Amino acid sequence: MLTSLIIQDVVLIDRLEITLTKGLNVFTGETGTGKSILMDALSLALGARADANLVRSGTQRAITTAGFESPFPAELTLLLEEQGLAFEDLLILRRIVGKDGKNRAFVNDQPISVSLLKKIGGLLLEVHGQFETHGLLNPITHRSLLDSFANLGTLKKKTSAAYTLWQKAQKDHAHALKIQNQSEAEADFLRMAVAELDELAPEESEIDNLSEKRKTLQYREKILDALQNSKKALSGERGATFALAKAGKTLSRIADKAEEVDHILSIVDRAAADVDDACRQIISFAHTIDTDSQTLDTIEQRLFQLRAVSRKHNVAPENLGTLCEELRAKLNLIDDQTGELARLEKDMQQARATYQKLAQELSEKRNLGAIKMSKDVMKELPPLKFERAIFSVLCETLPEEQWKNDGMDHISFLAATNPGAPAAPLHKVASGGELSRFMLAIKVVLAKADLVETLVFDEVDSGIGGATASAVGERLVKLSENVQVLVITHSPQVAALGHHHLRTTKEVKNEKTISSVASLNAAQRLEEIARMLAGTETTDAARKAAMSLIEDSPATTKTAKRARKA
C-alpha cells in the first residue's frame, strides 16, 4: 500500500509531503493546479521515463520518493530477494532526475537501475487513465488478466517450462540438421577417399621395403655374381672353410702340449661356424633374388600409386595408412549424425507433445475461466448504468506457428454497448466514459486476483456525470474494499465517496507559481465538493447538495453507524 509521496522541485511543486490511507483516496482541484504533476511525480518514483523538463525552474534536480508498506506481492518479494535488496515492512522508492537529464534510482537507499525500479514499481502500483493504451485496454494483457482471474499461475509456469524445452529441442534438431546438410558433400568425398585407400591398402613401411627391393632388382645380376664369388671364396677348394678346417686339425694335434692352444682352437671353431653361416645366408639371399616374382616394373608401378595418392591428400607416403583410419573415423562420425538427428527429432516431437498437452489443459481452463469472468463482469455492469451492455471474454486457438510460452490462445475482451449491436474488441467499441465504466467493472471482478495493492485512476470519470458518475464512484468504493484506490476526479459525486480527500491548489509566491496539496477536514471537504457542484461561485444550495452527497456516501454512513452504536 502506498503510504507516502514526497515531491521536491518537480515543475510547480517546491516541496510536498502527502500521506495516504487505506480505502478510497480522492484528489480534487481546479484545472491547472497540479493534479497531473502529482501523477508525473508518482510515475517518476515508479520508474517512468525521465524528462529534464520536470525539474523545477531555478533548481538542479527533481526528487520524488514513494513509500509502500507491507504486505507485498509474492512476486515482488521474490524479485527483491533475487536482487539482494534488503527490505522488511517498508519499501522506499526514490528517483532523482538532474537538469542535465541524468537520473538515479534507489530502493531503501540502495542504488538500482531504472529498469529494475520500473519492474518493482509495476508490482506495487497500477495506473489507469481515461485514454490509456496499456493495461486493461491493451489486448496483449487480456491473457494474463484472465489467467490471474482463473488462478492459472502454476499451470502457466509448467506450460512455459515445457515451451522452453520444446524450443530448445527444435533448436538442437535444426542445428544438427544444418550440420548434416553441410557434411553431406564432405561425406561423399570421404567415402570416395576411404574406398580409394582401402583399394590401395598401403602397408606399414611399404615404401621403404619397396624402395629397397627396387634397388636390389636394379642391381640383380651384379648382386648374384658377387654372392656367387663370395660363396666360392668361402667354401671353395682353397676357400676359408678349407683353411679353417686345416688350421683346426693342426691345432688339435698340439692341444695337450699347451693350455693356450684350447682357447685359440675355440676361436678357430667359431670362425668356421660363422663362415658356414655366411655361406648359408648367401645361398638363401641368392635364391630369394633369383626366385622373387615381383618385377622391377611392378614395384615401380606400386611406388608411383602410393606417391600419387599421398600427393593427392598432401601427406607423406608412409602416413597413408594413418590417413585412411582418420578419414574412416570422420566418415563414421558423419554417419553417426544420422542416428543422432533421428534421436533429436524424436526428442523434439516428445517435447512438442508435452507442451501441447499442457497448453491444451491451459486452454480448457481458460475457456472455463472466460465463461465465469464474463458472467461476473456482466453482473457489475448494471450498477454502472450499463443495464443492456454485453461483455464477454473470447478464447481463440492460435495456429501452431503462433504458439508461445504462455499457451496457444488469443484472449480478447469483447463488448457491446447498444442493444442488437455485435460484440467487438473492448478498446474499439466504447467511448472514453464507457471505457472507464467497463474498466471499473473488470477491476472490481479482478480485485482479488490482482497482484498490486494500489490502483490509481486518473480522471477515469471524465465524460460522465450525474447518476452514472455516482455509479462509478460506488464501484470505486467497492474496489477499495480489497485494494487501496487513488482517484483524480472532477466529479463531486465521486469525490463525496472518498475515505480520504486531498485538494490541489496553486498560488504565486515571490513571482513563482507553487502547487500544493492539502488533506481536507470535514468542513474543507464540504466546501470543496460544493465548489465542484457550483462552479464559479459557491452557494448555500451547493453546500446543501454537497452535504447530501457526503451524508449518503458509504464512508459517512459507516461512521454514523459506528457513532450511533457508541
Buried (B, 14 or more C-beta within 10 A) or exposed (E): BBBBBBBBBBBBBBEBEBEBBBBBBBBBBBEEBBBBBBBBBBBBBBBBEBEBEBBBEEBEBBBBBBBBBEEBBEEBBEBBEEBEBEBEEEBBBBBBBBBEEEBBBBBBEBEBEBEBBBBBBBBBBBBBBBEBEEBBBEBEBBBBBBBBBBEBBEBBEBBBBBBEBBBEBBEBBEEBBEBBEEBEEEBEEBBEBBEBBEEBEBEEEBBEEBEEBBEBBEEEEEBBEEBEEBBBBBBEEEBBBEBBEEBBEEBEEEEEEEEEBEEBBEEBBEBBEEBBEBBEEBBEBBEEBEEEEEEEEBBEEBBEBBBEBBEEBEBEBBEBBEBBEEBBEBBEEBEEBEEBBEEBBEBBEEBBEBBBEBBBBBBEBBBEBBEEBBEBBBEBBEBBBBEEBBBBBBBEBBEEEEBBBBBBBBBBBBBBBEEEEEBBBBBEBBEBBBBBBBBBBBBBBBBEBBBBBBBBBBBBBBBBBEEBBBBBBBBBBBBBEBBBBBBBBBBBBBBBBBBBBBBBEBEEEEEEEBBBBBBBEEEEBBBBBBBBBBEEEBEEEBBEBBBEBBEEBBBBEEEEEEEEEE
